[in-house]
Amino acid sequence: MICRRCIGMRLATKKDIINAIEYYAPQKYALSKDNPGTQIGELIGNVSNCIVALDATEEVVDKAVEINAELIISHHPVFMEPLKNLTNKYIGNVAKKAIKNDITIYTSHTNLDVAPHIGVNHALIDTLSLDFKKLSNLLNTYKQDFYKIVVYVPKEYLESLKEIIFSSGGGRIGEYSDCSFSTLGNGTFKPLPGTNPFIGEIEKRDNLDEYRLETIVNSENLDKVIENILKEHPYEEPAYDVYQLEQPYHQVGLGLIGELTAPINCDELLDIVENKLDTRINFSGEKKSYINKIAVCGGSGGKLINQAVASGADAFITGDIKYHEALDAYGRGLIVIDAGHRETELPVINKLVSYLDNYYKNQETNFIAYYNQEKILTGRESNI
């Protein structure tokens, strides 16, 4: 069915939007038992309205139908366990309504938890407005392998070969692209019978001024970079070397920890968490007058208490803390602030919407942050 109001509009496609999210939160970052990705529908077609929510509940699907949204981005999966049946109960109704109205539901779960820049924990840090000297992961969960590739090339082909490497995915270090180093040197070679040299004569050793061009490339792009170097290099037999690197150029993980630019006391921190997240908190631990190092983990972070203690955290902000986890932290001198699973993850909704709005600022797709109104684990109102 063609949307008449979309004719002539410059709209992002479903696939483009998912690619924008997976630039920072690819599915390979997800933990082993997770189920990220397309839950319902297909990544085909344009998007006039896209809802971003924590959960793709029936309420959210109803809202999508109401505003003619073609895509729902949810943080939590619709289907976490293998599906045995689909009935007219809750999940069945979600699927039925989404399919009937051609709405695609896509999930970015633990891959978004660990994602840099747009992820759950970076969004939580931004919302709390705490100033850190530097942030690092509490628990590394994914490390990208990198290689240094070195190739020798005559001066007149140096820049064109750089472009080939960069366009094939090489030369990326963190948030910097087109990274390389080159130095001038002198090489020797002697073409043997049966060769077809670009320069030089058969059976005669020659000297040639060449540039040593080196850059780095991740494991996913290594084969493509080498293939394109060999295809575009002027030499019949290009000389190149590949070295596997040990340093962790790119790691992602659960939780974040950092040292504040200026220490605060415990009551100040508790007030910040309650006010910025607009929630009532629970906490355990002896109130300290000097809190310098803080760890955070949006959602459920009880299993990271060991990492928080080992990293020297004075306080740990998270959700879903169990009694015995709090008791363990208390005995080890760690203040634990339980601000709620939902409340510590909600900031990522605005973070994603802001990112997508900016990414598609020259297009007319609308991105809508939607905060589910279902009452999940809420306290009852007092009659006093």
Contacts in CASP RR format, 6 or more apart in sequence:
PFRMAT RR
TARGET T0000
AUTHOR 0000-0000-0000
METHOD contacts of the structure
MODEL  1
MICRRCIGMRLATKKDIINAIEYYAPQKYALSKDNPGTQIGELIGNVSNC
IVALDATEEVVDKAVEINAELIISHHPVFMEPLKNLTNKYIGNVAKKAIK
NDITIYTSHTNLDVAPHIGVNHALIDTLSLDFKKLSNLLNTYKQDFYKIV
VYVPKEYLESLKEIIFSSGGGRIGEYSDCSFSTLGNGTFKPLPGTNPFIG
EIEKRDNLDEYRLETIVNSENLDKVIENILKEHPYEEPAYDVYQLEQPYH
QVGLGLIGELTAPINCDELLDIVENKLDTRINFSGEKKSYINKIAVCGGS
GGKLINQAVASGADAFITGDIKYHEALDAYGRGLIVIDAGHRETELPVIN
KLVSYLDNYYKNQETNFIAYYNQEKILTGRESNI
1 102 0 8 1.000
3 46 0 8 1.000
3 48 0 8 1.000
3 68 0 8 1.000
5 48 0 8 1.000
6 46 0 8 1.000
6 48 0 8 1.000
9 48 0 8 1.000
9 364 0 8 1.000
10 362 0 8 1.000
10 363 0 8 1.000
10 364 0 8 1.000
11 46 0 8 1.000
11 47 0 8 1.000
11 48 0 8 1.000
11 363 0 8 1.000
11 364 0 8 1.000
11 365 0 8 1.000
12 46 0 8 1.000
12 47 0 8 1.000
12 360 0 8 1.000
12 363 0 8 1.000
12 365 0 8 1.000
13 43 0 8 1.000
13 45 0 8 1.000
13 46 0 8 1.000
13 47 0 8 1.000
14 42 0 8 1.000
14 43 0 8 1.000
14 44 0 8 1.000
14 45 0 8 1.000
14 46 0 8 1.000
14 47 0 8 1.000
14 70 0 8 1.000
14 71 0 8 1.000
14 104 0 8 1.000
14 106 0 8 1.000
15 43 0 8 1.000
15 44 0 8 1.000
15 45 0 8 1.000
17 47 0 8 1.000
17 50 0 8 1.000
17 71 0 8 1.000
17 73 0 8 1.000
17 356 0 8 1.000
17 360 0 8 1.000
17 365 0 8 1.000
18 37 0 8 1.000
18 38 0 8 1.000
18 43 0 8 1.000
18 106 0 8 1.000
20 355 0 8 1.000
20 356 0 8 1.000
20 359 0 8 1.000
20 360 0 8 1.000
21 73 0 8 1.000
21 108 0 8 1.000
21 112 0 8 1.000
21 118 0 8 1.000
21 352 0 8 1.000
21 356 0 8 1.000
22 108 0 8 1.000
22 111 0 8 1.000
24 115 0 8 1.000
24 116 0 8 1.000
24 117 0 8 1.000
24 118 0 8 1.000
24 119 0 8 1.000
25 108 0 8 1.000
25 111 0 8 1.000
25 112 0 8 1.000
25 114 0 8 1.000
25 115 0 8 1.000
25 118 0 8 1.000
25 119 0 8 1.000
26 111 0 8 1.000
27 36 0 8 1.000
27 37 0 8 1.000
27 111 0 8 1.000
28 111 0 8 1.000
28 142 0 8 1.000
29 110 0 8 1.000
29 111 0 8 1.000
29 114 0 8 1.000
29 115 0 8 1.000
29 141 0 8 1.000
29 142 0 8 1.000
29 252 0 8 1.000
30 36 0 8 1.000
30 109 0 8 1.000
30 110 0 8 1.000
30 111 0 8 1.000
31 110 0 8 1.000
31 141 0 8 1.000
34 77 0 8 1.000
34 109 0 8 1.000
34 110 0 8 1.000
34 111 0 8 1.000
35 77 0 8 1.000
35 79 0 8 1.000
35 80 0 8 1.000
35 107 0 8 1.000
35 109 0 8 1.000
36 77 0 8 1.000
36 107 0 8 1.000
36 108 0 8 1.000
36 109 0 8 1.000
36 110 0 8 1.000
36 111 0 8 1.000
36 112 0 8 1.000
37 77 0 8 1.000
37 106 0 8 1.000
37 107 0 8 1.000
37 108 0 8 1.000
38 104 0 8 1.000
38 105 0 8 1.000
38 106 0 8 1.000
38 107 0 8 1.000
39 56 0 8 1.000
39 74 0 8 1.000
39 77 0 8 1.000
39 78 0 8 1.000
39 79 0 8 1.000
39 105 0 8 1.000
39 106 0 8 1.000
39 107 0 8 1.000
40 56 0 8 1.000
40 78 0 8 1.000
40 94 0 8 1.000
40 95 0 8 1.000
40 98 0 8 1.000
40 99 0 8 1.000
40 103 0 8 1.000
40 104 0 8 1.000
40 105 0 8 1.000
41 98 0 8 1.000
41 99 0 8 1.000
41 102 0 8 1.000
41 103 0 8 1.000
41 104 0 8 1.000
41 105 0 8 1.000
42 104 0 8 1.000
43 104 0 8 1.000
43 106 0 8 1.000
45 70 0 8 1.000
46 70 0 8 1.000
46 365 0 8 1.000
47 69 0 8 1.000
47 70 0 8 1.000
47 71 0 8 1.000
47 365 0 8 1.000
48 68 0 8 1.000
48 69 0 8 1.000
48 70 0 8 1.000
48 364 0 8 1.000
48 365 0 8 1.000
48 366 0 8 1.000
49 64 0 8 1.000
49 67 0 8 1.000
49 68 0 8 1.000
49 69 0 8 1.000
49 70 0 8 1.000
49 71 0 8 1.000
49 365 0 8 1.000
49 366 0 8 1.000
49 368 0 8 1.000
50 69 0 8 1.000
50 70 0 8 1.000
50 71 0 8 1.000
50 72 0 8 1.000
50 73 0 8 1.000
50 356 0 8 1.000
50 365 0 8 1.000
50 366 0 8 1.000
50 367 0 8 1.000
50 368 0 8 1.000
51 60 0 8 1.000
51 63 0 8 1.000
51 64 0 8 1.000
51 67 0 8 1.000
51 69 0 8 1.000
51 71 0 8 1.000
51 72 0 8 1.000
51 73 0 8 1.000
51 368 0 8 1.000
51 370 0 8 1.000
52 72 0 8 1.000
52 73 0 8 1.000
52 74 0 8 1.000
52 349 0 8 1.000
52 352 0 8 1.000
52 353 0 8 1.000
52 356 0 8 1.000
52 367 0 8 1.000
52 368 0 8 1.000
52 369 0 8 1.000
52 370 0 8 1.000
53 60 0 8 1.000
53 72 0 8 1.000
53 73 0 8 1.000
53 74 0 8 1.000
53 75 0 8 1.000
53 349 0 8 1.000
53 369 0 8 1.000
53 370 0 8 1.000
53 371 0 8 1.000
53 372 0 8 1.000
54 74 0 8 1.000
54 75 0 8 1.000
54 76 0 8 1.000
54 342 0 8 1.000
54 345 0 8 1.000
54 346 0 8 1.000
54 349 0 8 1.000
54 371 0 8 1.000
54 372 0 8 1.000
55 74 0 8 1.000
55 75 0 8 1.000
55 76 0 8 1.000
55 372 0 8 1.000
56 72 0 8 1.000
56 74 0 8 1.000
56 76 0 8 1.000
56 78 0 8 1.000
56 94 0 8 1.000
56 98 0 8 1.000
56 105 0 8 1.000
56 107 0 8 1.000
57 94 0 8 1.000
57 372 0 8 1.000
57 374 0 8 1.000
58 90 0 8 1.000
58 93 0 8 1.000
58 94 0 8 1.000
58 97 0 8 1.000
59 372 0 8 1.000
59 373 0 8 1.000
59 374 0 8 1.000
60 72 0 8 1.000
60 74 0 8 1.000
60 370 0 8 1.000
60 372 0 8 1.000
61 72 0 8 1.000
61 94 0 8 1.000
61 97 0 8 1.000
61 98 0 8 1.000
61 101 0 8 1.000
61 103 0 8 1.000
61 105 0 8 1.000
62 97 0 8 1.000
63 69 0 8 1.000
63 370 0 8 1.000
64 72 0 8 1.000
64 98 0 8 1.000
64 101 0 8 1.000
64 103 0 8 1.000
65 97 0 8 1.000
65 101 0 8 1.000
65 103 0 8 1.000
67 368 0 8 1.000
69 103 0 8 1.000
69 368 0 8 1.000
70 102 0 8 1.000
70 103 0 8 1.000
70 104 0 8 1.000
71 103 0 8 1.000
71 104 0 8 1.000
71 105 0 8 1.000
71 106 0 8 1.000
72 98 0 8 1.000
72 103 0 8 1.000
72 104 0 8 1.000
72 105 0 8 1.000
72 106 0 8 1.000
73 106 0 8 1.000
73 107 0 8 1.000
73 108 0 8 1.000
73 352 0 8 1.000
74 105 0 8 1.000
74 106 0 8 1.000
74 107 0 8 1.000
75 107 0 8 1.000
75 108 0 8 1.000
75 109 0 8 1.000
75 112 0 8 1.000
75 120 0 8 1.000
75 345 0 8 1.000
75 348 0 8 1.000
75 349 0 8 1.000
76 107 0 8 1.000
76 109 0 8 1.000
77 107 0 8 1.000
77 109 0 8 1.000
78 91 0 8 1.000
78 94 0 8 1.000
78 95 0 8 1.000
78 105 0 8 1.000
78 107 0 8 1.000
79 91 0 8 1.000
86 92 0 8 1.000
86 95 0 8 1.000
88 96 0 8 1.000
94 105 0 8 1.000
97 103 0 8 1.000
98 104 0 8 1.000
98 105 0 8 1.000
108 115 0 8 1.000
112 118 0 8 1.000
112 119 0 8 1.000
112 120 0 8 1.000
112 348 0 8 1.000
112 352 0 8 1.000
113 119 0 8 1.000
113 120 0 8 1.000
113 121 0 8 1.000
113 254 0 8 1.000
113 255 0 8 1.000
113 298 0 8 1.000
113 299 0 8 1.000
114 121 0 8 1.000
114 137 0 8 1.000
114 141 0 8 1.000
114 142 0 8 1.000
114 252 0 8 1.000
114 253 0 8 1.000
114 254 0 8 1.000
114 255 0 8 1.000
115 122 0 8 1.000
115 252 0 8 1.000
116 122 0 8 1.000
116 252 0 8 1.000
117 355 0 8 1.000
118 348 0 8 1.000
118 351 0 8 1.000
118 352 0 8 1.000
118 355 0 8 1.000
119 348 0 8 1.000
119 351 0 8 1.000
120 298 0 8 1.000
120 299 0 8 1.000
120 344 0 8 1.000
120 345 0 8 1.000
120 347 0 8 1.000
120 348 0 8 1.000
121 254 0 8 1.000
121 255 0 8 1.000
121 256 0 8 1.000
121 296 0 8 1.000
121 297 0 8 1.000
121 298 0 8 1.000
122 256 0 8 1.000
122 351 0 8 1.000
123 347 0 8 1.000
123 348 0 8 1.000
123 350 0 8 1.000
123 351 0 8 1.000
124 296 0 8 1.000
124 298 0 8 1.000
124 317 0 8 1.000
124 344 0 8 1.000
124 345 0 8 1.000
124 347 0 8 1.000
124 348 0 8 1.000
125 132 0 8 1.000
125 135 0 8 1.000
125 256 0 8 1.000
125 296 0 8 1.000
126 347 0 8 1.000
126 351 0 8 1.000
127 276 0 8 1.000
127 277 0 8 1.000
127 347 0 8 1.000
128 272 0 8 1.000
128 273 0 8 1.000
128 276 0 8 1.000
128 277 0 8 1.000
128 296 0 8 1.000
128 317 0 8 1.000
129 272 0 8 1.000
129 276 0 8 1.000
130 260 0 8 1.000
130 272 0 8 1.000
130 294 0 8 1.000
131 260 0 8 1.000
131 261 0 8 1.000
131 262 0 8 1.000
132 258 0 8 1.000
132 259 0 8 1.000
132 260 0 8 1.000
132 261 0 8 1.000
132 294 0 8 1.000
133 258 0 8 1.000
133 259 0 8 1.000
133 260 0 8 1.000
133 261 0 8 1.000
134 258 0 8 1.000
134 259 0 8 1.000
135 256 0 8 1.000
135 257 0 8 1.000
135 258 0 8 1.000
136 256 0 8 1.000
136 257 0 8 1.000
136 258 0 8 1.000
137 251 0 8 1.000
137 252 0 8 1.000
137 253 0 8 1.000
137 254 0 8 1.000
137 255 0 8 1.000
137 256 0 8 1.000
137 257 0 8 1.000
138 253 0 8 1.000
138 254 0 8 1.000
138 255 0 8 1.000
138 256 0 8 1.000
138 257 0 8 1.000
138 295 0 8 1.000
138 297 0 8 1.000
138 304 0 8 1.000
138 307 0 8 1.000
138 308 0 8 1.000
138 311 0 8 1.000
139 253 0 8 1.000
139 254 0 8 1.000
139 255 0 8 1.000
139 304 0 8 1.000
139 307 0 8 1.000
140 248 0 8 1.000
140 251 0 8 1.000
140 252 0 8 1.000
140 253 0 8 1.000
141 252 0 8 1.000
141 253 0 8 1.000
141 254 0 8 1.000
142 251 0 8 1.000
142 252 0 8 1.000
142 253 0 8 1.000
143 248 0 8 1.000
143 250 0 8 1.000
143 251 0 8 1.000
144 218 0 8 1.000
144 219 0 8 1.000
144 220 0 8 1.000
144 249 0 8 1.000
144 250 0 8 1.000
144 251 0 8 1.000
145 218 0 8 1.000
145 219 0 8 1.000
145 244 0 8 1.000
145 245 0 8 1.000
146 216 0 8 1.000
146 217 0 8 1.000
146 218 0 8 1.000
146 219 0 8 1.000
146 244 0 8 1.000
146 245 0 8 1.000
146 247 0 8 1.000
146 249 0 8 1.000
146 250 0 8 1.000
147 216 0 8 1.000
147 217 0 8 1.000
147 218 0 8 1.000
147 219 0 8 1.000
147 222 0 8 1.000
147 242 0 8 1.000
147 243 0 8 1.000
147 244 0 8 1.000
147 245 0 8 1.000
148 214 0 8 1.000
148 215 0 8 1.000
148 216 0 8 1.000
148 242 0 8 1.000
148 243 0 8 1.000
148 245 0 8 1.000
149 165 0 8 1.000
149 170 0 8 1.000
149 214 0 8 1.000
149 215 0 8 1.000
149 216 0 8 1.000
149 217 0 8 1.000
149 222 0 8 1.000
149 225 0 8 1.000
149 226 0 8 1.000
149 229 0 8 1.000
149 240 0 8 1.000
149 241 0 8 1.000
149 242 0 8 1.000
149 243 0 8 1.000
150 212 0 8 1.000
150 213 0 8 1.000
150 214 0 8 1.000
150 240 0 8 1.000
150 241 0 8 1.000
150 242 0 8 1.000
150 243 0 8 1.000
151 161 0 8 1.000
151 212 0 8 1.000
151 213 0 8 1.000
151 214 0 8 1.000
151 229 0 8 1.000
151 233 0 8 1.000
151 238 0 8 1.000
151 239 0 8 1.000
151 240 0 8 1.000
151 241 0 8 1.000
152 187 0 8 1.000
152 210 0 8 1.000
152 211 0 8 1.000
152 212 0 8 1.000
152 213 0 8 1.000
152 238 0 8 1.000
152 239 0 8 1.000
152 240 0 8 1.000
153 161 0 8 1.000
153 210 0 8 1.000
153 211 0 8 1.000
153 213 0 8 1.000
153 233 0 8 1.000
153 234 0 8 1.000
153 238 0 8 1.000
154 199 0 8 1.000
154 208 0 8 1.000
154 209 0 8 1.000
154 210 0 8 1.000
154 211 0 8 1.000
154 234 0 8 1.000
155 184 0 8 1.000
155 209 0 8 1.000
155 210 0 8 1.000
155 211 0 8 1.000
157 233 0 8 1.000
157 234 0 8 1.000
158 182 0 8 1.000
158 211 0 8 1.000
158 213 0 8 1.000
160 232 0 8 1.000
161 213 0 8 1.000
161 229 0 8 1.000
161 232 0 8 1.000
161 233 0 8 1.000
162 178 0 8 1.000
162 180 0 8 1.000
162 213 0 8 1.000
162 215 0 8 1.000
164 228 0 8 1.000
164 229 0 8 1.000
164 232 0 8 1.000
165 171 0 8 1.000
165 180 0 8 1.000
165 213 0 8 1.000
165 215 0 8 1.000
165 217 0 8 1.000
165 225 0 8 1.000
165 228 0 8 1.000
165 229 0 8 1.000
166 177 0 8 1.000
166 178 0 8 1.000
166 180 0 8 1.000
167 228 0 8 1.000
168 221 0 8 1.000
168 224 0 8 1.000
168 225 0 8 1.000
168 228 0 8 1.000
169 217 0 8 1.000
169 218 0 8 1.000
169 221 0 8 1.000
169 224 0 8 1.000
169 225 0 8 1.000
170 215 0 8 1.000
170 216 0 8 1.000
170 217 0 8 1.000
170 218 0 8 1.000
170 221 0 8 1.000
170 225 0 8 1.000
171 177 0 8 1.000
171 178 0 8 1.000
171 179 0 8 1.000
171 180 0 8 1.000
171 215 0 8 1.000
171 216 0 8 1.000
171 217 0 8 1.000
172 179 0 8 1.000
172 216 0 8 1.000
172 217 0 8 1.000
172 218 0 8 1.000
173 179 0 8 1.000
173 216 0 8 1.000
173 249 0 8 1.000
174 249 0 8 1.000
174 250 0 8 1.000
179 215 0 8 1.000
179 216 0 8 1.000
180 213 0 8 1.000
180 214 0 8 1.000
180 215 0 8 1.000
181 213 0 8 1.000
181 214 0 8 1.000
181 215 0 8 1.000
182 211 0 8 1.000
182 212 0 8 1.000
182 213 0 8 1.000
182 214 0 8 1.000
183 211 0 8 1.000
183 212 0 8 1.000
184 209 0 8 1.000
184 210 0 8 1.000
184 211 0 8 1.000
184 212 0 8 1.000
185 209 0 8 1.000
185 210 0 8 1.000
185 211 0 8 1.000
185 212 0 8 1.000
186 207 0 8 1.000
186 208 0 8 1.000
186 209 0 8 1.000
186 210 0 8 1.000
187 207 0 8 1.000
187 208 0 8 1.000
187 209 0 8 1.000
187 210 0 8 1.000
188 205 0 8 1.000
188 206 0 8 1.000
188 207 0 8 1.000
188 208 0 8 1.000
189 197 0 8 1.000
189 205 0 8 1.000
189 206 0 8 1.000
189 208 0 8 1.000
190 203 0 8 1.000
190 204 0 8 1.000
190 205 0 8 1.000
190 206 0 8 1.000
191 197 0 8 1.000
191 200 0 8 1.000
191 201 0 8 1.000
191 202 0 8 1.000
191 203 0 8 1.000
191 204 0 8 1.000
192 202 0 8 1.000
192 203 0 8 1.000
193 202 0 8 1.000
193 203 0 8 1.000
194 202 0 8 1.000
195 202 0 8 1.000
195 236 0 8 1.000
195 237 0 8 1.000
196 236 0 8 1.000
197 236 0 8 1.000
198 234 0 8 1.000
198 235 0 8 1.000
198 236 0 8 1.000
199 206 0 8 1.000
199 208 0 8 1.000
200 206 0 8 1.000
216 245 0 8 1.000
216 249 0 8 1.000
217 225 0 8 1.000
218 250 0 8 1.000
222 242 0 8 1.000
226 240 0 8 1.000
226 242 0 8 1.000
229 238 0 8 1.000
229 240 0 8 1.000
230 238 0 8 1.000
254 297 0 8 1.000
254 301 0 8 1.000
254 304 0 8 1.000
255 295 0 8 1.000
255 296 0 8 1.000
255 297 0 8 1.000
255 298 0 8 1.000
255 301 0 8 1.000
255 304 0 8 1.000
256 295 0 8 1.000
256 296 0 8 1.000
256 297 0 8 1.000
257 293 0 8 1.000
257 294 0 8 1.000
257 295 0 8 1.000
257 296 0 8 1.000
257 308 0 8 1.000
257 311 0 8 1.000
257 312 0 8 1.000
257 313 0 8 1.000
258 293 0 8 1.000
258 294 0 8 1.000
258 295 0 8 1.000
259 292 0 8 1.000
259 293 0 8 1.000
260 291 0 8 1.000
260 292 0 8 1.000
260 293 0 8 1.000
260 294 0 8 1.000
263 290 0 8 1.000
263 291 0 8 1.000
263 292 0 8 1.000
264 272 0 8 1.000
264 291 0 8 1.000
265 287 0 8 1.000
265 288 0 8 1.000
265 289 0 8 1.000
265 290 0 8 1.000
265 291 0 8 1.000
266 287 0 8 1.000
266 288 0 8 1.000
266 289 0 8 1.000
266 291 0 8 1.000
266 315 0 8 1.000
266 335 0 8 1.000
267 287 0 8 1.000
269 291 0 8 1.000
269 294 0 8 1.000
269 315 0 8 1.000
269 337 0 8 1.000
270 281 0 8 1.000
270 283 0 8 1.000
270 337 0 8 1.000
273 279 0 8 1.000
273 281 0 8 1.000
273 317 0 8 1.000
273 337 0 8 1.000
273 339 0 8 1.000
274 280 0 8 1.000
274 281 0 8 1.000
274 339 0 8 1.000
277 339 0 8 1.000
277 343 0 8 1.000
277 344 0 8 1.000
277 346 0 8 1.000
277 347 0 8 1.000
278 343 0 8 1.000
279 339 0 8 1.000
279 340 0 8 1.000
279 343 0 8 1.000
281 337 0 8 1.000
281 338 0 8 1.000
281 339 0 8 1.000
281 340 0 8 1.000
282 321 0 8 1.000
282 337 0 8 1.000
282 338 0 8 1.000
283 335 0 8 1.000
283 336 0 8 1.000
283 337 0 8 1.000
283 338 0 8 1.000
284 321 0 8 1.000
284 326 0 8 1.000
284 327 0 8 1.000
284 329 0 8 1.000
284 330 0 8 1.000
284 335 0 8 1.000
284 336 0 8 1.000
285 329 0 8 1.000
285 330 0 8 1.000
285 333 0 8 1.000
285 334 0 8 1.000
285 335 0 8 1.000
285 336 0 8 1.000
286 330 0 8 1.000
286 333 0 8 1.000
286 335 0 8 1.000
287 335 0 8 1.000
288 314 0 8 1.000
288 315 0 8 1.000
288 335 0 8 1.000
290 314 0 8 1.000
291 314 0 8 1.000
291 315 0 8 1.000
291 335 0 8 1.000
292 314 0 8 1.000
293 311 0 8 1.000
293 312 0 8 1.000
293 313 0 8 1.000
293 314 0 8 1.000
293 315 0 8 1.000
294 313 0 8 1.000
294 314 0 8 1.000
294 315 0 8 1.000
294 316 0 8 1.000
294 317 0 8 1.000
295 304 0 8 1.000
295 307 0 8 1.000
295 308 0 8 1.000
295 311 0 8 1.000
295 313 0 8 1.000
295 315 0 8 1.000
295 316 0 8 1.000
295 317 0 8 1.000
296 316 0 8 1.000
296 317 0 8 1.000
296 318 0 8 1.000
296 344 0 8 1.000
297 304 0 8 1.000
297 316 0 8 1.000
297 317 0 8 1.000
297 318 0 8 1.000
297 319 0 8 1.000
297 344 0 8 1.000
298 317 0 8 1.000
298 318 0 8 1.000
298 319 0 8 1.000
298 341 0 8 1.000
298 344 0 8 1.000
298 345 0 8 1.000
299 318 0 8 1.000
299 319 0 8 1.000
299 320 0 8 1.000
299 340 0 8 1.000
299 341 0 8 1.000
299 342 0 8 1.000
299 344 0 8 1.000
299 345 0 8 1.000
300 318 0 8 1.000
300 319 0 8 1.000
300 320 0 8 1.000
300 341 0 8 1.000
301 318 0 8 1.000
301 319 0 8 1.000
301 320 0 8 1.000
301 321 0 8 1.000
302 318 0 8 1.000
302 319 0 8 1.000
302 320 0 8 1.000
302 321 0 8 1.000
302 322 0 8 1.000
302 325 0 8 1.000
304 316 0 8 1.000
304 318 0 8 1.000
305 316 0 8 1.000
305 325 0 8 1.000
305 328 0 8 1.000
305 329 0 8 1.000
305 332 0 8 1.000
305 334 0 8 1.000
305 336 0 8 1.000
308 316 0 8 1.000
308 329 0 8 1.000
308 334 0 8 1.000
309 329 0 8 1.000
309 332 0 8 1.000
309 333 0 8 1.000
309 334 0 8 1.000
313 334 0 8 1.000
314 334 0 8 1.000
314 335 0 8 1.000
315 334 0 8 1.000
315 335 0 8 1.000
315 336 0 8 1.000
315 337 0 8 1.000
316 329 0 8 1.000
316 334 0 8 1.000
316 335 0 8 1.000
316 336 0 8 1.000
316 337 0 8 1.000
317 337 0 8 1.000
317 339 0 8 1.000
317 344 0 8 1.000
318 336 0 8 1.000
318 337 0 8 1.000
318 338 0 8 1.000
318 339 0 8 1.000
318 340 0 8 1.000
318 344 0 8 1.000
319 338 0 8 1.000
319 339 0 8 1.000
319 340 0 8 1.000
319 341 0 8 1.000
319 343 0 8 1.000
319 344 0 8 1.000
320 338 0 8 1.000
320 340 0 8 1.000
320 341 0 8 1.000
321 336 0 8 1.000
321 338 0 8 1.000
325 336 0 8 1.000
326 336 0 8 1.000
326 338 0 8 1.000
329 335 0 8 1.000
329 336 0 8 1.000
330 336 0 8 1.000
342 376 0 8 1.000
346 371 0 8 1.000
349 369 0 8 1.000
349 370 0 8 1.000
349 371 0 8 1.000
350 369 0 8 1.000
352 367 0 8 1.000
352 369 0 8 1.000
353 367 0 8 1.000
353 368 0 8 1.000
353 369 0 8 1.000
356 367 0 8 1.000
357 367 0 8 1.000
360 367 0 8 1.000
END
